[in-house]
Each structure stands twice: as structure tokens, then as C-alpha cells.
């Protein structure tokens, strides 16, 4: 796959030669850092709480602060890049993320650590909201599926392997290294981008500042609602946050149809396949998010393994993704992405059923095969589905489409986490029930993806 990505043909659009290679390396390194973050940090929270001398309930905000800042600014960075240029915004995001990581590693108290995590979250938002769109500018249209497949593989691999890497880092060093490992990678990506890539000129136009505020309230309220949902005694707060998020969403959608410079042009959703692929993204990432939260409880609380062993049990999932992601991206340039995504979702659902069925067995050996199946299926789903979202949008709106994709992914992950938290508070709730609900969501995503096959494909020029 990698060799084919860098083959050049006469008349190819996008970057050429060394620039294409450098640009791809920059986007891969930056995306991997931003996506790995939550998985690495989540598994380090108990150690971090002990090191800072704070209750674990307060240490959770180290993860929440990043997710909150990231979710609140995804759509804004994507829209702002239409004025400032995608590479300029992406590079600034890299700088912010790396500075935040350095500050987090040097923090000596929770307050300074949370401030640095907010900076990291803003940088992560700029990176994640523009990554898929940049591939469309780097590569010619004939390689769009392969390039989006590479991005999907990096995102999915980062999400799945974060706990493993976090466990390894903590087995060798103290908690500050969970953040410090990103600094040299970030500096490398910043240097490569600055020396080798050209920033686009600034464009004239307006920016929807009220829309940016509404999107921040909408996504910020959502993240806080999901974070508080599993805590008993916070029902008034949860209800208020949910109402704020829903009200902001309603006003945001109303405004986007009436402002001359919308943050998210609603015309994107007039394309049936874009709208359907977006819905499938939410469903699938909710299922995956639920699995990633439920499986550590399964490994450590039910099976009784150590945190490092639990992290290593995640390994089959990302390894399978390394195989299926590139393959699916290559096929998506030749076959109907909806059909490939449906096949991947069928495998993913089978793996989730296996996890739910075997979770009561109490033995880690039985979990390996369904985990492999989940990874294979998710790789085959995500690359073609992302290609359809990015490829069905007009080129001028590709940054907005990329921001929508990142926002939907974040929304799904938050929803999956909240679903597990809520299930665990029920008198009859346990890890097995959470995994079965995730399998049900995968089935719904499969059915919606099959429905997509009845919708016409719109060919968009590169």
C-alpha cells in the first residue's frame, strides 16, 4: 500500500515527490499522538492520582479536560482553516499539542496539569479536525481511498493501542513520561512541516463566531453530560448540561442555515451518502467506545489480571487493524465503499457478540479470537466509510467534512463511555451487558450501511 501511495503519474494532482512523503509522515505522526492520548492517559490515572496526592475522582479531570477542549473546538478549527489555510492551522495545532505535552510532563500539581491538558486538547482538535482533509490535498483522487485508509488505520490503531503503550510506559517510568514521550515526536513533526511544506495564503471571508461559541457549548455540554452520567446524585447537573447541549445544538443548526459563513454548511448533509455514512460513524464509534471502556473492567475486575497484562490483551485488536486497514483503503478506490463498510461491520459485530458471549468464561485466552475479529472488521469498516464522507464532499468543503467526521467520532466515543458508566450503575448491569449493547449498536450500524447501498453514488471531482 505505501509504495502505491507514492507512485506518481503524469497529471496527478496533489503534492509530488519528497513533499508527498514528508506531508504524509507529518500527518501520521501528529494524528497518532493526538489519538493515542486518551488511551495512554486513562490507564495512567490511578498512578497519576497517587503521584500528585489527589483523589482518583479529581484525577479523572486530566482525561476530561483534554476531551472537553478537543470536542469543543473541532468544528471551529476546521472552519477557520478555510481562511487561514489547512497546513497553517494544522501546524499551529502541532505546536500547541507539543507545548501542552511538555507542560504536562513538568507539572507538579493538578491545577497546572489541567491547564496544560486544555492546551493539548486545543492542539489535538486542530490536528484531528484536518487530518483526513489534508490527505485529499496531498494525494490525487485516484489514491483517495488508500490515503483515507491510512488515516483510518492510524486513528483506529491509536485508539486501540493506547492502553497497551500506556501500560508499557508505566512499567518502565513514572507518570510524567506518559506526556513526555510525545515531545520528541511532536518536535520532529513540527520541524519537518516547517522546513518542507508551504502554507497556503490567507483568504478573505467571514468567520461564524456565534456558531463557534454554540458548537463549543454543544460539544462541551455533551462531554460533561457523559462524564457525569455515571455518577449517582448528579441528576440535576446532568439534566442541566444535557439541556444546554441540546439547546445549543438546535440554535446551532438553525443558525447554520442562515449565516453567509456557516461553521458547517448544511449542504453537506444534502448528499444522501454523506448523511448516511455520518450516522454509521456515530453508531460504530459508540460501539467501539463502549468496548474500550468495558474491556479494562473485564480484564482487571472479572479476570483479575494486572494493568500491564490488561494493556497487552488489547494488542490483538490493533494488530488486526494493521492488516485490514490498508487492504480496505486500497479496495475502496475500486469497489463501493458502502459494501466494504457493511462487510467490515458484519465482522465487527461478530467479534462483539463473541466478546459478550465469552466474557463470562473468566479466561483471557477465549477473548483473543473475538478481539482479532473486531480489529479486522473495524479496519474494513472505517477506511471505506471515511473515504465516503471525505470523498462525497466538494473539494472546497473537505475541511468542513473532515471536522464533521472528527466531531462524530468524538460524539460516538463519549456516548459509548457514558453507556458503559450508566449500565454499571444498574442493579443488573455488568460488563457483559455493556458488551452485548455494543454488539446491538454494531448490528444497527450494519443495517444502516446496507441501506446505503440503495442510495446513488455522487462522483465528486478532485
Secondary structure in CASP SS format (residue, H / E / C, confidence):
PFRMAT SS
TARGET T0000
AUTHOR 0000-0000-0000
METHOD secondary structure of the structure
MODEL  1
X C 1.00
X H 1.00
X H 1.00
X H 1.00
X H 1.00
X C 1.00
X C 1.00
X C 1.00
X C 1.00
X C 1.00
X C 1.00
X C 1.00
X C 1.00
X C 1.00
X C 1.00
X C 1.00
X H 1.00
X H 1.00
X H 1.00
X H 1.00
X H 1.00
X H 1.00
X H 1.00
X H 1.00
X H 1.00
X H 1.00
X H 1.00
X H 1.00
X H 1.00
X H 1.00
X H 1.00
X H 1.00
X H 1.00
X H 1.00
X H 1.00
X H 1.00
X H 1.00
X H 1.00
X H 1.00
X H 1.00
X H 1.00
X H 1.00
X H 1.00
X H 1.00
X H 1.00
X H 1.00
X H 1.00
X H 1.00
X H 1.00
X H 1.00
X H 1.00
X H 1.00
X C 1.00
X C 1.00
X C 1.00
X H 1.00
X H 1.00
X H 1.00
X H 1.00
X H 1.00
X H 1.00
X H 1.00
X H 1.00
X H 1.00
X H 1.00
X H 1.00
X H 1.00
X H 1.00
X H 1.00
X H 1.00
X H 1.00
X H 1.00
X H 1.00
X H 1.00
X H 1.00
X H 1.00
X H 1.00
X H 1.00
X H 1.00
X H 1.00
X H 1.00
X H 1.00
X H 1.00
X H 1.00
X C 1.00
X H 1.00
X H 1.00
X H 1.00
X H 1.00
X H 1.00
X H 1.00
X H 1.00
X H 1.00
X H 1.00
X H 1.00
X H 1.00
X H 1.00
X H 1.00
X H 1.00
X H 1.00
X H 1.00
X H 1.00
X H 1.00
X H 1.00
X H 1.00
X H 1.00
X C 1.00
X C 1.00
X C 1.00
X H 1.00
X H 1.00
X H 1.00
X H 1.00
X H 1.00
X H 1.00
X H 1.00
X H 1.00
X H 1.00
X H 1.00
X H 1.00
X H 1.00
X H 1.00
X H 1.00
X H 1.00
X H 1.00
X H 1.00
X H 1.00
X H 1.00
X H 1.00
X H 1.00
X H 1.00
X H 1.00
X H 1.00
X H 1.00
X H 1.00
X H 1.00
X H 1.00
X H 1.00
X C 1.00
X C 1.00
X H 1.00
X H 1.00
X H 1.00
X H 1.00
X H 1.00
X H 1.00
X H 1.00
X H 1.00
X H 1.00
X H 1.00
X H 1.00
X H 1.00
X H 1.00
X H 1.00
X H 1.00
X H 1.00
X H 1.00
X H 1.00
X H 1.00
X H 1.00
X H 1.00
X H 1.00
X H 1.00
X H 1.00
X H 1.00
X H 1.00
X H 1.00
X H 1.00
X H 1.00
X H 1.00
X H 1.00
X H 1.00
X C 1.00
X C 1.00
X C 1.00
X H 1.00
X H 1.00
X H 1.00
X H 1.00
X H 1.00
X H 1.00
X H 1.00
X H 1.00
X H 1.00
X H 1.00
X H 1.00
X H 1.00
X H 1.00
X H 1.00
X H 1.00
X H 1.00
X H 1.00
X H 1.00
X H 1.00
X H 1.00
X H 1.00
X C 1.00
X C 1.00
X C 1.00
X C 1.00
X C 1.00
X C 1.00
X C 1.00
X C 1.00
X C 1.00
X C 1.00
X C 1.00
X C 1.00
X H 1.00
X H 1.00
X H 1.00
X H 1.00
X H 1.00
X H 1.00
X H 1.00
X H 1.00
X H 1.00
X H 1.00
X H 1.00
X H 1.00
X H 1.00
X H 1.00
X H 1.00
X H 1.00
X H 1.00
X H 1.00
X H 1.00
X H 1.00
X H 1.00
X C 1.00
X C 1.00
X C 1.00
X C 1.00
X C 1.00
X H 1.00
X H 1.00
X H 1.00
X H 1.00
X H 1.00
X H 1.00
X H 1.00
X H 1.00
X H 1.00
X H 1.00
X H 1.00
X H 1.00
X H 1.00
X H 1.00
X H 1.00
X H 1.00
X H 1.00
X H 1.00
X H 1.00
X H 1.00
X H 1.00
X H 1.00
X C 1.00
X C 1.00
X C 1.00
X C 1.00
X C 1.00
X C 1.00
X C 1.00
X C 1.00
X C 1.00
X H 1.00
X H 1.00
X H 1.00
X H 1.00
X H 1.00
X C 1.00
X H 1.00
X H 1.00
X H 1.00
X H 1.00
X H 1.00
X H 1.00
X H 1.00
X H 1.00
X H 1.00
X H 1.00
X H 1.00
X H 1.00
X H 1.00
X H 1.00
X H 1.00
X H 1.00
X H 1.00
X H 1.00
X H 1.00
X H 1.00
X H 1.00
X H 1.00
X H 1.00
X H 1.00
X H 1.00
X H 1.00
X H 1.00
X H 1.00
X H 1.00
X H 1.00
X H 1.00
X C 1.00
X C 1.00
X C 1.00
X C 1.00
X H 1.00
X H 1.00
X H 1.00
X H 1.00
X H 1.00
X H 1.00
X H 1.00
X C 1.00
X H 1.00
X H 1.00
X H 1.00
X H 1.00
X H 1.00
X H 1.00
X H 1.00
X H 1.00
X H 1.00
X H 1.00
X H 1.00
X H 1.00
X H 1.00
X H 1.00
X H 1.00
X H 1.00
X H 1.00
X H 1.00
X C 1.00
X C 1.00
X C 1.00
X C 1.00
X H 1.00
X H 1.00
X H 1.00
X H 1.00
X H 1.00
X H 1.00
X H 1.00
X H 1.00
X H 1.00
X H 1.00
X H 1.00
X H 1.00
X H 1.00
X H 1.00
X H 1.00
X H 1.00
X H 1.00
X H 1.00
X H 1.00
X H 1.00
X H 1.00
X H 1.00
X C 1.00
X C 1.00
X C 1.00
X C 1.00
X C 1.00
X H 1.00
X H 1.00
X H 1.00
X H 1.00
X H 1.00
X H 1.00
X H 1.00
X H 1.00
X H 1.00
X H 1.00
X H 1.00
X H 1.00
X H 1.00
X H 1.00
X H 1.00
X H 1.00
X H 1.00
X H 1.00
X H 1.00
X H 1.00
X H 1.00
X H 1.00
X H 1.00
X H 1.00
X H 1.00
X H 1.00
X H 1.00
X H 1.00
X C 1.00
X C 1.00
X C 1.00
X H 1.00
X H 1.00
X H 1.00
X H 1.00
X H 1.00
X H 1.00
X H 1.00
X H 1.00
X H 1.00
X H 1.00
X H 1.00
X H 1.00
X H 1.00
X H 1.00
X H 1.00
X H 1.00
X H 1.00
X H 1.00
X H 1.00
X H 1.00
X H 1.00
X H 1.00
X H 1.00
X H 1.00
X H 1.00
X H 1.00
X H 1.00
X H 1.00
X H 1.00
X H 1.00
X H 1.00
X C 1.00
X C 1.00
X C 1.00
X C 1.00
X C 1.00
X H 1.00
X H 1.00
X H 1.00
X H 1.00
X H 1.00
X H 1.00
X H 1.00
X H 1.00
X H 1.00
X H 1.00
X H 1.00
X H 1.00
X H 1.00
X H 1.00
X H 1.00
X H 1.00
X H 1.00
X H 1.00
X H 1.00
X H 1.00
X H 1.00
X H 1.00
X C 1.00
X C 1.00
X C 1.00
X C 1.00
X C 1.00
X C 1.00
X C 1.00
X C 1.00
X C 1.00
X C 1.00
END
